[in-house]
Amino acid sequence: MLGSNLFAGFFGAESHHLWTLPAQHVLDALSFKAFGEGVAQARWVSVAAAVAILWAATWLALRRFGLLAALLCGVLLVVWRSNLTAGPTGVPLLDVARVARYDVLAVAFAWLAFVALDAIPRPRLGAFLAGVCAGLAALSQFFGVFVLPVLLLASRGRSRRLWLLIGTTVIVAPWLAYVALHLADLSPQLSVYGQRGAFAHPWFYVANVVTEPERYTHLLSQRIPEDLSGTGVLAFQASGWLLLAVFPALAFVVWRGHRLLAASLIVPTLLLVVLDQTKTPLYAIILVPSICLAIAAMSAAALASPNWLRFAALTVSLLVGVAVVSDGLHAYTVDRTEAGLVTPYLTVGQRIDAALPTEPADGLVLGPERFWWALHQRPYVSLRNLWFQWSAAGGRIPFVDLARPWQPRSVIVNNNVRDDLLAFPPALQDEFRSFLDNCTERVTTIDDPTYFDIQVYRVLPDRC
């Protein structure tokens, strides 16, 4: 996407794309250079990040709480269907690892930072490397910024905090310098987020606090899957109820004085409450490894208690553990079955491409970002790019006038386009629909069970 015409004309976004952070893009580019271009190569970065999280969390559990805690932590991360992030399977790490998004990368750098701070014997070196990882987390996703205050709270001594800041600065400063070179385009590009960054207004923080429960409402309305019965229902319910263990687990961590783990639970939770306006469940992924590790540490300690308590803890752990593993393995089985039924992305792209003009150089496409990769050999411009430009101009430039200089030959409309359009003012919605009605004719509709209905239109330039 970077360096393409997908967002050309939107305040220099084709040459300096500032409204998303660079770490994921850089690593994707390195993956493409090393292994070739492709969807799988883009996903490898996220998969590697998930593996790094699993290693870092279990290693810290082993170092601080013992082998049993490490094993329990690993099991929870891999199979616990907590559904904290409202993903397709309910297993957070699986859901974020298989898509080429930057959220899991920020969490991976966060936990590598925790390992560096906690485990490297030379305090200054450990703090510096932790700061480097914190900087990379901050350049991956907005909640990656939360890592630095966690590290500062967990660090002891002014010298370590100084080296933390130095390490972070080494990574972040070049990006800030690059942004400063294009500062005039930063604010207009950030307009894509609307009011999500209204940090100067007190109402912003009040509204965020009040609406925070929306992030977790899906946990209260979970319906038992139709394909579960008997023991499966109990397993599903046990997976959900286990989330309540986070409260005694946090108390246990604080009581044991593990500042790093306690801070990694408390600080991101509070900052999400105050700073995130979207209340997207996906952002709870920053909390998942800490929750798993805290519950594992508490469980391991209970299992090492005096005989009477150990028996009770062992009984509960076995019952809940069997239920959680059973439910998680069932989720993997269902997911694998469904994966064999979905339409491959590139297959859908080929069907769309067959409906477009035969000469790519003579057939610029307006469409959703989703299909840019499948059609990236063609000139392709995002519809949201033009909608963003319309909004930046305050609606003074009609949509048709924004589209005309590109001389588009085709328009692709799918569920992303229809849903995204609703986030813009009614005036733009009317203009875009009028453009489709008056300036195009439908070529075909692709009804796909995975990607739903996709309409392909041919632009009729003589009409507009």
N, C-alpha and C positions, 0 to 999 in steps of 0.2 A: 504494500500500500504506500509506504513512504517513497517519495520520488516519482510516484505515478500521477496521473491526472485525476485520480478519484476525487480529490478535494481541491483541484486547481481553481484559482480565482478567489479562494476564501482566505484572504489576508496572508498570502504566501505559503499556504499549507502544503503546496506541492514540493516546496524546497525546505521549509522549516516547520515541521508539524509539532506544535507546542502544547496542544491540549491533552496529549497522552504522554506518559513518561517513557524514557528511552530504553530502559534495561531489557525488557522483553524483546523489543525490536532488534536490538543489537545481537542478542543471543540467537534469535531466529535467523538473522542474517548469517551468523557464524555457522549455524546448523545447515543452512542452504549451501554455503560455500564448501562445507566439509562433505555433505552427503547428497547434495543436489536439491532442487526445489520440489516441494510437494507438501501435501496436507500432513502426512505422517511425520515428516521432518520438522514441521512447525509444532506438532504435538510433543515431540521428543523433549523439548525444553521443559514443558510442564510436567511430563512424567519424571524427568530427572530431578526436578524440584521436589516432587512428592517423595521420591526415594530419599532425598537429602533430609526432608522433614522427619521421615520415619527413622532414619539413622540417628539424627541429632537428638530427637526426643528420647529414644530408647537408650542411647548412650548416656545422656544425662541422668535418666532414671537408674541405669546400672551404677553410675558413679556415685549418686547421692542416696539411693534408696535400696539398691541391691538387685540381684538377678531376677527375683520374682516380680518386682515392680517393673523392671524393664520388659519382661515377657508380657505382663498384663497390659502395659502401655502400648506395646506393639500390636497386640490383639485388638485392643480398642480402636486404635488408629486405622487398622486394616478392615475390620468387619463390623464395628459398632454402627448400627443403623440409627444414629441419634437424630438425623434429619435436621440438624441445626441450620444447614445452609439451604434447605428446601430444594435439594437437587433431585434428579430423576430416580436415583436408587436409594437415597436417604443416607448413604455412606459418604460423609463429606469429602474425605481425602480422595476417594475414587471419583467423585463427581467433578472436583476441580482439577484433577490430574489429567483427565482425558480431553480437555478442551484447551486450545492454545490461547488461554487468557493469562493475564499477568498477576492475578490474585495469589495463586499458589507460589509464584516466584518470590513475592514479597515475604510470605510466611517462611519460605525456605531460607532466605537470607537472614530473617529474624532469628531463626533457631541456630543457624551457623554462628551468628553473633553471640548467642547465649553460650554456645559451646566454647567459643574463643575466650570469652570473659571468664568462664567458670573453670576451664580445664588447662589452659596454657600456663605453665608454672612461672614464667617470667611476667609479672603483673603488667608492666608497661607495654610489652609486646602483645600480650593478650588483649589489653584494652585498645591498642591501636588497631589490631585486626578485627576486634568486635566493632569498632567505629567504622572500619571499611565496609563490613557487612551491613551495618546499619545504614550507611550511605547508599549501598546498592538496594536495600529494601525500600528506602525513601524514593529511589529512582525507578521503582517497579510499580508501585500502587500507592494511592494517597495514604492508606493506613500503615504503610511501611514507615511513615514518619513517626508512628507511635513507638517504634523500637528504641529510639534514642532516649526518651524519658525513662523507659523501663531500665535500660542499661545504667543510666545516671543514678537512678534510685538504688539499683542493686550494687553499685560500685562502692568501694570503701577507699577513701583517701582522695585528696585533691589532685594528686599526680595522675591517678588512673582516670579520673574524669577528664583531665586535660588531654590525655592521650586518646581517649574516646572521641573527644571533639576534633582533635587533629585528624584522626583516621576518617571521620565522617566528612570533614571539610575537604580532604584530599579527593574524595570521590564526587562530592556534590558541587564543589566550586567550579570545575570545568563546565558542567551543565548550566549553572547559573550564569557563567560568563557568556555561554552560547545564547542563552535566552536574552541576556542584556543586549546582545548585538541586534536582536530583532524585537526589542521591547515594544515598539509601536504596534506590532501585530499580536502581542500576547493577550491583551485585554479583549480585543475583538474575537480572537479564536476561543477564549475562555467563555464567551457568550453562549457557547453550545451547552453549557451546564446551567444556564438560567440563574436562579437564585441560590444554587448550591454553595456558593462561596461568599455569601453576604455576611462576612465576619464582622463588619463594622456596625451591624445593627443588633441591638439587644434582643429584639423579638426573634431573631434567627435562633439563638441559643434556647430561649424559652420554648419555642415551637418544637425544637429538636428533642428536648427533654420530655415534653408532653406526648410526643408521637412515638417515642422509643418502643413501647409495647408492640407496635405494628410489625417490628422486625421478627417477633416470635409468635405472632398469632397463629401461624400455620401449625405450630406445635400443639395448640389446643384444639385444633379442628381436624387432626389426622383421622382418616377413615381406614379401617382395617381392609387391606387388599382382598379382593374377592377370591383370589386363588389360595388364600390361607384358610386352614380349617384346623380345629382341634388344637394340638400342641403349637401349630404355627401361629395361631391367634395369641396364645400366651407369650410366645417368643416375641412377637411384634410389640405387645403391650409392655413386656419387660424392658425392651430396648428404649421405649419412650420414658418409662418411669425412672430408668437409671439416671436420667439427666438431673433428677432431684439430688443425686449424690454429690453434685458439684458444690453445694453449700457446706455440708460437713467436710468435704475435701478441702475447700478453701480454708476453713477454720483450722484443719489439721496442718496445712502447709504453713499458715501464719504461726501456729503454735510451735511447730518445729523450727521456725526461724529461717526458712528458706526464702530469702528476700527476692531472689531472681524469679522463682516460680510464682510467688505471690504477686509480685509486680506485673508479671506477664499476664496474669488473670485480671487484675484490678485496673491497671492503667488503660489498656486497650478498650475494656468494657466502658469505662467512664468517658473516654475520648470519643468512642462511637456514639454514645448517648448525646454528647454535647455538640459534636462537630458534623455528624453525618445527617444530612437532611433526607436522603432517599429511603432510609430504613430497609435497605436491601438485605434479605437474609444471607445472601452469599458472603457479605463482608464479615459475618461471624466466623469465617474460616480462620481468622487471626487468633481466635480463642480456642479452637478445637484441640491442637496439640497440648496446650496448657491444661485443659479440662481432662483430657485422657491421662496425662501424667499425674495430675493431682489425685484423681480417683484411684489410679494404679498404686500410687504411693500410700494412700490411706488404706487401701485393701491389703497391701503387703504388710503394713504395720499391724493391722488387725489380725492377720493370719499368724503373726509372730508373737501374739499376746499370750497371757497365761492360759492354762488348759481350757477352763470353762468358756472363756471368751473366744479362744481359738476354734473350739468346736462350733460355736454359733457362727463365727465369721466364715469358717470353711463351708458350712452348710449353705449359708446365704450365697457365698461366692460361687459354689458349684451350681446352684439353681439358676442364679442370674447369668453366670458365665455360659452355661449350656444354652440358655435361651437366647442370649445375645449372639453367640457364635452361630446357632441354628438360623436365627433370623438374618444375620449378615450373609451367610453362605447361600441362603435362599435368594437374597437380593442379587447376589452375583449370578446365580443360575438364571434367574428371570432376565437379568440384564443381558447375559450372553445370548439367551434365546432370542430376545428382541433385537439384539444387534444383527443377528442373521437375517432379520426380516426387513430392516430399514433399507431404503434406497440409497446407494452410494452417492455421495455429494457430486463427484465428477460425472456420474451417469446422468443426474438431473441437469448438470451444466451442459452436457452434450445434447440433450433434448432441447434445451433453450437455444443453444447455438445453432441447431438445425433450423430453427424458425427465424433466424436473423439473416440479414443480407449476406450473400456469399463472399463478398469482398470485404474483409475486415477493415482495410484502410478507408473504405467508403461507407462505413456503417457505425458511427459513434452510438453508443448505448447509454441511456439514462436508466439507472436501476438502483437496487439496494446494495449496500456493501457486501452482503452475504455472497452474492454471485460474482463479485469482482474476480476472485481467484480463478474460478472455473472459466471465466471469459477474459482473463487478463491479456490475452493476445490481441484482443480488440480494443480500440479506443473506448474508454469506459469512464463515466462521470457519475458520482453519487447523487441521487436525488436530494438527499439531505444536505449536500453541499449547496445546492441551489436554494433549498429552503432556509438554510442558515444565512445565506446572503440576503434573501428576502427579509428575514427578521432583522439583520444588521442594518438594513436600509430603512427599517421602520415601515415596510410595506409600500414604499414609494415607487419601487421598481416592480412592475408586474412580473409574475412568474414567467410568462411567455417571453418577455424581453430578456430575462436572465438565461433562458434556454436557447433563444435564437442564435446567439453568437457561436454556440457549439455545433450548430447544424445537425442536431441528432436525427438519426434515422429510425431508432427503435426505443421503446420504453418498456421496462419490465416492472410489473406490479405484483408483489406477493404479500403475505401476511405482515412482514416487517414494514413494508411501505405503508400498508393500510393502518397499522398500529402507530407507527412513528408519526404519521401525518396528524393524528389526533392530538399530539403534543404541541402543535402549532396553532396560531390563531384561526378562527373560523374563516376569515377573509382569505387566507392562503389556501385553506382546504377547498374553498369554493373555486379559487383560481386554478388549482391543480386539476380538480375534477372537470372544470370547464375546458381546460387544455386537452384532457383525454377525450372529452365528448366532441370537441370541435376540430381538433388538430390531428387526431390519430384515428386509425381504425384497428380493431382487434384482429390479430393474425391467428392466434391460437390460444387455447387455455390448456395448461398442463395440470391435470388433477393427480397429485401424487400423495399417497398416504403418509409419507414422512414430511414432505415440504408443503403439503396442502395445495390449494389452487394457485397457479402462477399464470398471470395473463401477459402475453407478449403483444405489443402494439407496434404498428408501423406509423411513423410520423408522416403527415401529409403537408409538406412545407407550403404548398400553394394555398392552403386554407388559413394559415396564420402568418 
